[in-house]
Amino acid sequence: MPVTAVRKPDTDNCGPSTSGSSKRGFINELLRGPQPDLFKAHPKVRQINHILRGRHDRLRGLERPLGAVVLPAYLWGSIAAVIGLQSALPVLSGAAVGGLFAVMHRVCNRKLWAAPRQPLTVVVTGGSRGLGKALAREFLAAGDRVLLTSRTQAAADAAVRELREEVAALNGCCPQVVGVAADVSDAVGVAAVEAAALSSFGRVDAWVNNAGYSGSFQPLVEQTDAQIEQVVRTNLLGTLLCTRQAVSLMQHQPGGGHIFNMDGAGADGFATPNYAAYGATKAGITQLTGTLQRELADTPIKLHTVSPGMILTDLLLEGATTANKQAFNILCEHPETVAAFLVPRIKSAVARDVSGTYTRFLTPGSALYRLATAPARLGRFFDKEGRAVYPPERERLMGRHAKSTARAQAAARRQSGSLALAYNLSVLAGVVVLLAEAQVLHHT
């Protein structure tokens, strides 16, 4: 395919410029200070910087270690006093339990949920729509630099314009993003992606092989040659070529890099009726990932797997029946919610420089929970007749539904959910024990 000229990230086209906005931008720059120095500054300096800039949301959680200790100590001590237990043991036990969880939370923040010290440079294939665009948006909102690909330059440019506007509205800063036309199943096009990334950013820290195609929802015998070929070329051949190109690039840069392959239905070996070609390609990617982990074991290149689950996109809806759409109400999520879950975990894998991570949005446990709470989820996206009732992407991100979208994303980003649940259950268990002891004392 023809190689188009590569453009540097344009940081001057993030919206209209006025004298007032220029003054505000100048003041923000003064408050922010030189960006490289800020990243190296002491955490307390960064916290003061966030206060000066009004970003109080960045300070949430500073009270949690103290609160984790005080809450169970106060709660258990109060209950003990009410039921007549003349002992300091409940207070000390509560403080000990809270302290244990506070320490565990701190260790997890340092060892499991670590964030990169510097912004990352990320390549996202198939980044002009759906999950790929949502991943790019989430990386950019976190301050990273992104090169996204699409089949046409027009689609890539449109995605870049929209992402700049969306991230600028969210963060007040202009993101560094580049869009490149590339067919991932064409070796020349994939080589052009590497050239564009190096020309724009100088290196690639993470390469996300997101480009994929599910094909029509129909039995294999009814699919055309062109449909089958497109699925196999995009999903399997595209992942092979992109992974090979990423490995070649990362072998020649300091520190290596990280490659993330997307799995999907069929990756676990289970049947995928009406999606035979898609399932076969995803099973092949699982085998490919295992093989390359052996081949790259002695190199600084790390390979990972990402499982996004069921995402409400045009590809998923192609050929979907009314019954399918009712299931989507229960198991699906919008791309921006899934991306908010995946990106912090991808960044943590890069920060820890580990290999072989498997990040899953829809686990068997979460799927069972969704099925158990199915009555509350009916009608979320489609009504009984299968008509869509959810707002379009633009409305969800920048319209009147933006706040509910932000809440869903914030919940998805949290990496301490399991630890918080264990803490809450432990505090509740202590309350139950104290009440049971009160009953025993009452009867004696």
DOKE-589495 format. One record per residue (C-alpha): residue number from 1; residue in one letter; x, y, z. Coordinates in steps of 0.1 Angstrom, whole numbers, plus 5000, padded with zeros to 4 digits. Layout:
// residues N
resi NUM, resn A, east X, north Y, up Z
...
This chain:
// residues 444
resi 1, resn M, east 5000, north 5000, up 5000
resi 2, resn P, east 5012, north 5036, up 4995
resi 3, resn V, east 5031, north 5051, up 5024
resi 4, resn T, east 5017, north 5085, up 5033
resi 5, resn A, east 5037, north 5113, up 5048
resi 6, resn V, east 5040, north 5112, up 5085
resi 7, resn R, east 5030, north 5143, up 5104
resi 8, resn K, east 5043, north 5153, up 5138
resi 9, resn P, east 5017, north 5154, up 5166
resi 10, resn D, east 4999, north 5187, up 5163
resi 11, resn T, east 4995, north 5202, up 5197
resi 12, resn D, east 4981, north 5235, up 5185
resi 13, resn N, east 4948, north 5223, up 5171
resi 14, resn C, east 4929, north 5214, up 5202
resi 15, resn G, east 4901, north 5240, up 5199
resi 16, resn P, east 4895, north 5277, up 5192
resi 17, resn S, east 4921, north 5301, up 5206
resi 18, resn T, east 4911, north 5333, up 5224
resi 19, resn S, east 4930, north 5359, up 5244
resi 20, resn G, east 4912, north 5347, up 5276
resi 21, resn S, east 4920, north 5311, up 5270
resi 22, resn S, east 4956, north 5321, up 5263
resi 23, resn K, east 4959, north 5338, up 5296
resi 24, resn R, east 4943, north 5309, up 5314
resi 25, resn G, east 4967, north 5286, up 5296
resi 26, resn F, east 4997, north 5307, up 5306
resi 27, resn I, east 4986, north 5307, up 5342
resi 28, resn N, east 4981, north 5269, up 5341
resi 29, resn E, east 5016, north 5265, up 5327
resi 30, resn L, east 5030, north 5286, up 5355
resi 31, resn L, east 5011, north 5265, up 5381
resi 32, resn R, east 5021, north 5233, up 5364
resi 33, resn G, east 5058, north 5241, up 5360
resi 34, resn P, east 5081, north 5223, up 5335
resi 35, resn Q, east 5064, north 5189, up 5327
resi 36, resn P, east 5095, north 5167, up 5329
resi 37, resn D, east 5105, north 5182, up 5363
resi 38, resn L, east 5069, north 5177, up 5376
resi 39, resn F, east 5070, north 5140, up 5368
resi 40, resn K, east 5102, north 5137, up 5389
resi 41, resn A, east 5089, north 5158, up 5417
resi 42, resn H, east 5082, north 5145, up 5452
resi 43, resn P, east 5046, north 5131, up 5455
resi 44, resn K, east 5037, north 5159, up 5480
resi 45, resn V, east 5048, north 5185, up 5455
resi 46, resn R, east 5025, north 5170, up 5429
resi 47, resn Q, east 4997, north 5170, up 5454
resi 48, resn I, east 5002, north 5207, up 5461
resi 49, resn N, east 5003, north 5213, up 5423
resi 50, resn H, east 4969, north 5195, up 5420
resi 51, resn I, east 4955, north 5217, up 5448
resi 52, resn L, east 4967, north 5249, up 5430
resi 53, resn R, east 4952, north 5237, up 5397
resi 54, resn G, east 4919, north 5228, up 5414
resi 55, resn R, east 4922, north 5191, up 5406
resi 56, resn H, east 4910, north 5179, up 5439
resi 57, resn D, east 4898, north 5146, up 5424
resi 58, resn R, east 4935, north 5136, up 5422
resi 59, resn L, east 4937, north 5138, up 5460
resi 60, resn R, east 4909, north 5113, up 5467
resi 61, resn G, east 4921, north 5083, up 5487
resi 62, resn L, east 4947, north 5101, up 5508
resi 63, resn E, east 4924, north 5097, up 5538
resi 64, resn R, east 4919, north 5060, up 5532
resi 65, resn P, east 4948, north 5045, up 5552
resi 66, resn L, east 4938, north 5064, up 5583
resi 67, resn G, east 4901, north 5058, up 5578
resi 68, resn A, east 4908, north 5021, up 5573
resi 69, resn V, east 4923, north 5019, up 5608
resi 70, resn V, east 4898, north 5042, up 5625
resi 71, resn L, east 4866, north 5029, up 5611
resi 72, resn P, east 4867, north 4993, up 5625
resi 73, resn A, east 4883, north 5004, up 5657
resi 74, resn Y, east 4855, north 5030, up 5663
resi 75, resn L, east 4827, north 5008, up 5651
resi 76, resn W, east 4837, north 4977, up 5671
resi 77, resn G, east 4845, north 4998, up 5702
resi 78, resn S, east 4811, north 5015, up 5700
resi 79, resn I, east 4792, north 4983, up 5696
resi 80, resn A, east 4812, north 4967, up 5725
resi 81, resn A, east 4803, north 4997, up 5747
resi 82, resn V, east 4766, north 4995, up 5738
resi 83, resn I, east 4764, north 4958, up 5746
resi 84, resn G, east 4783, north 4962, up 5779
resi 85, resn L, east 4817, north 4947, up 5771
resi 86, resn Q, east 4842, north 4962, up 5794
resi 87, resn S, east 4873, north 4956, up 5773
resi 88, resn A, east 4896, north 4974, up 5749
resi 89, resn L, east 4901, north 4943, up 5728
resi 90, resn P, east 4874, north 4952, up 5702
resi 91, resn V, east 4891, north 4986, up 5696
resi 92, resn L, east 4925, north 4971, up 5693
resi 93, resn S, east 4913, north 4943, up 5671
resi 94, resn G, east 4895, north 4968, up 5648
resi 95, resn A, east 4926, north 4989, up 5645
resi 96, resn A, east 4948, north 4958, up 5638
resi 97, resn V, east 4924, north 4946, up 5611
resi 98, resn G, east 4923, north 4981, up 5596
resi 99, resn G, east 4960, north 4985, up 5597
resi 100, resn L, east 4965, north 4951, up 5580
resi 101, resn F, east 4943, north 4962, up 5551
resi 102, resn A, east 4960, north 4996, up 5549
resi 103, resn V, east 4994, north 4979, up 5546
resi 104, resn M, east 4980, north 4955, up 5520
resi 105, resn H, east 4966, north 4984, up 5500
resi 106, resn R, east 4999, north 5002, up 5501
resi 107, resn V, east 5018, north 4971, up 5490
resi 108, resn C, east 4994, north 4965, up 5461
resi 109, resn N, east 4997, north 5002, up 5450
resi 110, resn R, east 5035, north 4997, up 5448
resi 111, resn K, east 5038, north 4961, up 5435
resi 112, resn L, east 5005, north 4954, up 5416
resi 113, resn W, east 4989, north 4986, up 5406
resi 114, resn A, east 5020, north 5007, up 5399
resi 115, resn A, east 5018, north 5034, up 5373
resi 116, resn P, east 5046, north 5043, up 5349
resi 117, resn R, east 5068, north 5072, up 5361
resi 118, resn Q, east 5068, north 5087, up 5326
resi 119, resn P, east 5042, north 5090, up 5299
resi 120, resn L, east 5041, north 5060, up 5275
resi 121, resn T, east 5041, north 5059, up 5238
resi 122, resn V, east 5014, north 5035, up 5226
resi 123, resn V, east 5004, north 5021, up 5192
resi 124, resn V, east 4968, north 5011, up 5189
resi 125, resn T, east 4958, north 4993, up 5157
resi 126, resn G, east 4922, north 4997, up 5147
resi 127, resn G, east 4920, north 5029, up 5167
resi 128, resn S, east 4895, north 5050, up 5148
resi 129, resn R, east 4864, north 5036, up 5163
resi 130, resn G, east 4849, north 5012, up 5189
resi 131, resn L, east 4873, north 4998, up 5216
resi 132, resn G, east 4904, north 5009, up 5198
resi 133, resn K, east 4893, north 5046, up 5198
resi 134, resn A, east 4882, north 5042, up 5235
resi 135, resn L, east 4916, north 5028, up 5244
resi 136, resn A, east 4934, north 5056, up 5226
resi 137, resn R, east 4912, north 5081, up 5245
resi 138, resn E, east 4920, north 5066, up 5278
resi 139, resn F, east 4957, north 5065, up 5272
resi 140, resn L, east 4956, north 5102, up 5261
resi 141, resn A, east 4936, north 5112, up 5291
resi 142, resn A, east 4963, north 5096, up 5313
resi 143, resn G, east 4989, north 5118, up 5296
resi 144, resn D, east 5003, north 5092, up 5272
resi 145, resn R, east 5012, north 5096, up 5235
resi 146, resn V, east 4993, north 5075, up 5210
resi 147, resn L, east 4996, north 5065, up 5174
resi 148, resn L, east 4964, north 5049, up 5161
resi 149, resn T, east 4957, north 5032, up 5128
resi 150, resn S, east 4927, north 5029, up 5105
resi 151, resn R, east 4921, north 5015, up 5071
resi 152, resn T, east 4919, north 5050, up 5056
resi 153, resn Q, east 4937, north 5082, up 5063
resi 154, resn A, east 4903, north 5101, up 5064
resi 155, resn A, east 4890, north 5078, up 5092
resi 156, resn A, east 4923, north 5081, up 5111
resi 157, resn D, east 4923, north 5120, up 5108
resi 158, resn A, east 4886, north 5121, up 5119
resi 159, resn A, east 4894, north 5100, up 5150
resi 160, resn V, east 4924, north 5122, up 5158
resi 161, resn R, east 4903, north 5154, up 5156
resi 162, resn E, east 4876, north 5139, up 5178
resi 163, resn L, east 4900, north 5126, up 5204
resi 164, resn R, east 4918, north 5159, up 5207
resi 165, resn E, east 4885, north 5177, up 5213
resi 166, resn E, east 4873, north 5151, up 5238
resi 167, resn V, east 4905, north 5149, up 5258
resi 168, resn A, east 4910, north 5187, up 5258
resi 169, resn A, east 4874, north 5191, up 5271
resi 170, resn L, east 4882, north 5165, up 5298
resi 171, resn N, east 4917, north 5175, up 5309
resi 172, resn G, east 4922, north 5210, up 5295
resi 173, resn C, east 4953, north 5199, up 5277
resi 174, resn C, east 4961, north 5190, up 5241
resi 175, resn P, east 4969, north 5153, up 5237
resi 176, resn Q, east 4997, north 5140, up 5215
resi 177, resn V, east 4981, north 5117, up 5190
resi 178, resn V, east 4988, north 5107, up 5154
resi 179, resn G, east 4966, north 5088, up 5130
resi 180, resn V, east 4981, north 5066, up 5102
resi 181, resn A, east 4963, north 5047, up 5074
resi 182, resn A, east 4974, north 5010, up 5075
resi 183, resn D, east 4960, north 4976, up 5065
resi 184, resn V, east 4973, north 4954, up 5093
resi 185, resn S, east 4972, north 4924, up 5069
resi 186, resn D, east 4996, north 4941, up 5046
resi 187, resn A, east 5033, north 4939, up 5056
resi 188, resn V, east 5042, north 4972, up 5038
resi 189, resn G, east 5014, north 4990, up 5057
resi 190, resn V, east 5025, north 4976, up 5090
resi 191, resn A, east 5061, north 4986, up 5084
resi 192, resn A, east 5048, north 5021, up 5077
resi 193, resn V, east 5032, north 5021, up 5112
resi 194, resn E, east 5066, north 5015, up 5128
resi 195, resn A, east 5081, north 5043, up 5107
resi 196, resn A, east 5054, north 5067, up 5117
resi 197, resn A, east 5057, north 5059, up 5154
resi 198, resn L, east 5095, north 5064, up 5154
resi 199, resn S, east 5092, north 5095, up 5133
resi 200, resn S, east 5066, north 5110, up 5156
resi 201, resn F, east 5077, north 5098, up 5191
resi 202, resn G, east 5111, north 5081, up 5188
resi 203, resn R, east 5101, north 5048, up 5205
resi 204, resn V, east 5071, north 5026, up 5213
resi 205, resn D, east 5066, north 5014, up 5248
resi 206, resn A, east 5034, north 4994, up 5242
resi 207, resn W, east 5019, north 4980, up 5210
resi 208, resn V, east 4982, north 4970, up 5213
resi 209, resn N, east 4970, north 4947, up 5185
resi 210, resn N, east 4933, north 4957, up 5187
resi 211, resn A, east 4923, north 4956, up 5150
resi 212, resn G, east 4898, north 4929, up 5145
resi 213, resn Y, east 4868, north 4918, up 5125
resi 214, resn S, east 4840, north 4894, up 5136
resi 215, resn G, east 4823, north 4887, up 5103
resi 216, resn S, east 4786, north 4881, up 5097
resi 217, resn F, east 4765, north 4862, up 5123
resi 218, resn Q, east 4757, north 4831, up 5102
resi 219, resn P, east 4768, north 4795, up 5098
resi 220, resn L, east 4802, north 4789, up 5081
resi 221, resn V, east 4786, north 4773, up 5050
resi 222, resn E, east 4766, north 4805, up 5043
resi 223, resn Q, east 4795, north 4828, up 5045
resi 224, resn T, east 4812, north 4840, up 5013
resi 225, resn D, east 4849, north 4835, up 5005
resi 226, resn A, east 4854, north 4873, up 5009
resi 227, resn Q, east 4839, north 4873, up 5044
resi 228, resn I, east 4860, north 4844, up 5057
resi 229, resn E, east 4891, north 4858, up 5041
resi 230, resn Q, east 4886, north 4892, up 5057
resi 231, resn V, east 4882, north 4877, up 5092
resi 232, resn V, east 4913, north 4856, up 5089
resi 233, resn R, east 4934, north 4883, up 5073
resi 234, resn T, east 4925, north 4909, up 5098
resi 235, resn N, east 4925, north 4889, up 5130
resi 236, resn L, east 4952, north 4863, up 5125
resi 237, resn L, east 4975, north 4875, up 5097
resi 238, resn G, east 4972, north 4911, up 5110
resi 239, resn T, east 4982, north 4900, up 5145
resi 240, resn L, east 5011, north 4880, up 5132
resi 241, resn L, east 5024, north 4908, up 5110
resi 242, resn C, east 5019, north 4935, up 5137
resi 243, resn T, east 5035, north 4914, up 5164
resi 244, resn R, east 5065, north 4906, up 5142
resi 245, resn Q, east 5069, north 4943, up 5134
resi 246, resn A, east 5066, north 4953, up 5170
resi 247, resn V, east 5092, north 4927, up 5180
resi 248, resn S, east 5116, north 4939, up 5153
resi 249, resn L, east 5111, north 4975, up 5165
resi 250, resn M, east 5115, north 4968, up 5203
resi 251, resn Q, east 5146, north 4946, up 5198
resi 252, resn H, east 5165, north 4978, up 5187
resi 253, resn Q, east 5153, north 5002, up 5214
resi 254, resn P, east 5165, north 5005, up 5250
resi 255, resn G, east 5144, north 4987, up 5275
resi 256, resn G, east 5125, north 4966, up 5249
resi 257, resn G, east 5087, north 4970, up 5250
resi 258, resn H, east 5054, north 4954, up 5256
resi 259, resn I, east 5030, north 4938, up 5231
resi 260, resn F, east 4993, north 4932, up 5240
resi 261, resn N, east 4972, north 4909, up 5219
resi 262, resn M, east 4934, north 4908, up 5221
resi 263, resn D, east 4916, north 4875, up 5225
resi 264, resn G, east 4879, north 4869, up 5222
resi 265, resn A, east 4852, north 4842, up 5219
resi 266, resn G, east 4869, north 4809, up 5209
resi 267, resn A, east 4903, north 4818, up 5226
resi 268, resn D, east 4895, north 4792, up 5253
resi 269, resn G, east 4887, north 4765, up 5228
resi 270, resn F, east 4849, north 4766, up 5232
resi 271, resn A, east 4826, north 4765, up 5202
resi 272, resn T, east 4815, north 4798, up 5187
resi 273, resn P, east 4784, north 4790, up 5166
resi 274, resn N, east 4778, north 4814, up 5137
resi 275, resn Y, east 4812, north 4829, up 5143
resi 276, resn A, east 4833, north 4799, up 5132
resi 277, resn A, east 4861, north 4819, up 5114
resi 278, resn Y, east 4863, north 4844, up 5142
resi 279, resn G, east 4866, north 4818, up 5169
resi 280, resn A, east 4893, north 4799, up 5149
resi 281, resn T, east 4914, north 4831, up 5146
resi 282, resn K, east 4911, north 4838, up 5183
resi 283, resn A, east 4921, north 4803, up 5192
resi 284, resn G, east 4951, north 4808, up 5169
resi 285, resn I, east 4961, north 4840, up 5187
resi 286, resn T, east 4962, north 4821, up 5220
resi 287, resn Q, east 4986, north 4796, up 5206
resi 288, resn L, east 5007, north 4823, up 5190
resi 289, resn T, east 5010, north 4842, up 5223
resi 290, resn G, east 5022, north 4810, up 5241
resi 291, resn T, east 5047, north 4803, up 5214
resi 292, resn L, east 5061, north 4838, up 5213
resi 293, resn Q, east 5064, north 4839, up 5251
resi 294, resn R, east 5089, north 4810, up 5247
resi 295, resn E, east 5107, north 4826, up 5218
resi 296, resn L, east 5111, north 4860, up 5236
resi 297, resn A, east 5119, north 4846, up 5270
resi 298, resn D, east 5155, north 4858, up 5269
resi 299, resn T, east 5147, north 4892, up 5254
resi 300, resn P, east 5135, north 4925, up 5270
resi 301, resn I, east 5102, north 4922, up 5250
resi 302, resn K, east 5071, north 4912, up 5270
resi 303, resn L, east 5040, north 4896, up 5255
resi 304, resn H, east 5005, north 4899, up 5271
resi 305, resn T, east 4969, north 4890, up 5265
resi 306, resn V, east 4939, north 4913, up 5269
resi 307, resn S, east 4903, north 4900, up 5270
resi 308, resn P, east 4878, north 4929, up 5266
resi 309, resn G, east 4846, north 4907, up 5269
resi 310, resn M, east 4814, north 4917, up 5251
resi 311, resn I, east 4815, north 4953, up 5238
resi 312, resn L, east 4786, north 4972, up 5224
resi 313, resn T, east 4800, north 4981, up 5189
resi 314, resn D, east 4788, north 4979, up 5153
resi 315, resn L, east 4807, north 4947, up 5148
resi 316, resn L, east 4789, north 4930, up 5177
resi 317, resn L, east 4755, north 4941, up 5164
resi 318, resn E, east 4760, north 4929, up 5129
resi 319, resn G, east 4733, north 4903, up 5123
resi 320, resn A, east 4723, north 4902, up 5160
resi 321, resn T, east 4688, north 4890, up 5167
resi 322, resn T, east 4663, north 4904, up 5193
resi 323, resn A, east 4672, north 4875, up 5216
resi 324, resn N, east 4709, north 4884, up 5212
resi 325, resn K, east 4702, north 4920, up 5221
resi 326, resn Q, east 4685, north 4910, up 5254
resi 327, resn A, east 4716, north 4891, up 5263
resi 328, resn F, east 4737, north 4921, up 5254
resi 329, resn N, east 4717, north 4941, up 5280
resi 330, resn I, east 4732, north 4918, up 5307
resi 331, resn L, east 4767, north 4911, up 5295
resi 332, resn C, east 4778, north 4940, up 5273
resi 333, resn E, east 4793, north 4974, up 5282
resi 334, resn H, east 4802, north 5005, up 5262
resi 335, resn P, east 4837, north 5007, up 5248
resi 336, resn E, east 4847, north 5036, up 5270
resi 337, resn T, east 4838, north 5017, up 5302
resi 338, resn V, east 4858, north 4986, up 5291
resi 339, resn A, east 4888, north 5009, up 5281
resi 340, resn A, east 4887, north 5025, up 5315
resi 341, resn F, east 4891, north 4991, up 5330
resi 342, resn L, east 4918, north 4978, up 5307
resi 343, resn V, east 4942, north 5008, up 5303
resi 344, resn P, east 4952, north 5012, up 5340
resi 345, resn R, east 4960, north 4974, up 5341
resi 346, resn I, east 4980, north 4976, up 5308
resi 347, resn K, east 4999, north 5006, up 5322
resi 348, resn S, east 5006, north 4986, up 5354
resi 349, resn A, east 5020, north 4957, up 5334
resi 350, resn V, east 5044, north 4981, up 5316
resi 351, resn A, east 5053, north 4999, up 5349
resi 352, resn R, east 5062, north 4966, up 5366
resi 353, resn D, east 5079, north 4953, up 5334
resi 354, resn V, east 5064, north 4919, up 5338
resi 355, resn S, east 5055, north 4894, up 5311
resi 356, resn G, east 5025, north 4871, up 5304
resi 357, resn T, east 4998, north 4891, up 5321
resi 358, resn Y, east 4962, north 4882, up 5312
resi 359, resn T, east 4938, north 4911, up 5317
resi 360, resn R, east 4901, north 4901, up 5316
resi 361, resn F, east 4872, north 4925, up 5318
resi 362, resn L, east 4844, north 4898, up 5318
resi 363, resn T, east 4856, north 4870, up 5341
resi 364, resn P, east 4834, north 4839, up 5349
resi 365, resn G, east 4828, north 4854, up 5383
resi 366, resn S, east 4816, north 4888, up 5369
resi 367, resn A, east 4795, north 4871, up 5343
resi 368, resn L, east 4777, north 4850, up 5370
resi 369, resn Y, east 4772, north 4882, up 5390
resi 370, resn R, east 4757, north 4899, up 5359
resi 371, resn L, east 4734, north 4869, up 5353
resi 372, resn A, east 4723, north 4869, up 5389
resi 373, resn T, east 4714, north 4906, up 5387
resi 374, resn A, east 4699, north 4903, up 5352
resi 375, resn P, east 4665, north 4918, up 5362
resi 376, resn A, east 4681, north 4951, up 5370
resi 377, resn R, east 4700, north 4951, up 5337
resi 378, resn L, east 4671, north 4945, up 5313
resi 379, resn G, east 4664, north 4974, up 5290
resi 380, resn R, east 4698, north 4990, up 5295
resi 381, resn F, east 4707, north 4991, up 5259
resi 382, resn F, east 4678, north 4976, up 5240
resi 383, resn D, east 4640, north 4975, up 5246
resi 384, resn K, east 4619, north 4943, up 5243
resi 385, resn E, east 4616, north 4948, up 5205
resi 386, resn G, east 4654, north 4951, up 5202
resi 387, resn R, east 4654, north 4988, up 5195
resi 388, resn A, east 4685, north 5007, up 5207
resi 389, resn V, east 4677, north 5030, up 5237
resi 390, resn Y, east 4713, north 5041, up 5245
resi 391, resn P, east 4727, north 5075, up 5235
resi 392, resn P, east 4754, north 5078, up 5208
resi 393, resn E, east 4791, north 5080, up 5217
resi 394, resn R, east 4793, north 5118, up 5215
resi 395, resn E, east 4763, north 5122, up 5238
resi 396, resn R, east 4777, north 5097, up 5263
resi 397, resn L, east 4811, north 5115, up 5264
resi 398, resn M, east 4803, north 5152, up 5261
resi 399, resn G, east 4766, north 5155, up 5264
resi 400, resn R, east 4741, north 5152, up 5292
resi 401, resn H, east 4751, north 5116, up 5299
resi 402, resn A, east 4787, north 5126, up 5304
resi 403, resn K, east 4785, north 5124, up 5342
resi 404, resn S, east 4770, north 5089, up 5343
resi 405, resn T, east 4797, north 5078, up 5318
resi 406, resn A, east 4824, north 5093, up 5341
resi 407, resn R, east 4810, north 5075, up 5371
resi 408, resn A, east 4810, north 5042, up 5352
resi 409, resn Q, east 4845, north 5047, up 5341
resi 410, resn A, east 4857, north 5057, up 5375
resi 411, resn A, east 4843, north 5025, up 5389
resi 412, resn A, east 4859, north 5004, up 5361
resi 413, resn R, east 4893, north 5020, up 5367
resi 414, resn R, east 4895, north 5010, up 5404
resi 415, resn Q, east 4919, north 4982, up 5410
resi 416, resn S, east 4912, north 4978, up 5447
resi 417, resn G, east 4877, north 4964, up 5443
resi 418, resn S, east 4885, north 4929, up 5457
resi 419, resn L, east 4906, north 4943, up 5485
resi 420, resn A, east 4878, north 4967, up 5495
resi 421, resn L, east 4853, north 4939, up 5494
resi 422, resn A, east 4874, north 4918, up 5517
resi 423, resn Y, east 4879, north 4948, up 5541
resi 424, resn N, east 4841, north 4955, up 5542
resi 425, resn L, east 4833, north 4918, up 5548
resi 426, resn S, east 4859, north 4916, up 5576
resi 427, resn V, east 4845, north 4947, up 5593
resi 428, resn L, east 4810, north 4932, up 5590
resi 429, resn A, east 4822, north 4898, up 5603
resi 430, resn G, east 4835, north 4916, up 5634
resi 431, resn V, east 4801, north 4933, up 5640
resi 432, resn V, east 4784, north 4899, up 5637
resi 433, resn V, east 4808, north 4883, up 5662
resi 434, resn L, east 4802, north 4911, up 5687
resi 435, resn L, east 4764, north 4909, up 5683
resi 436, resn A, east 4766, north 4871, up 5687
resi 437, resn E, east 4787, north 4875, up 5719
resi 438, resn A, east 4761, north 4900, up 5732
resi 439, resn Q, east 4734, north 4874, up 5727
resi 440, resn V, east 4754, north 4848, up 5746
resi 441, resn L, east 4760, north 4873, up 5775
resi 442, resn H, east 4722, north 4882, up 5775
resi 443, resn H, east 4712, north 4846, up 5779
resi 444, resn T, east 4737, north 4839, up 5807
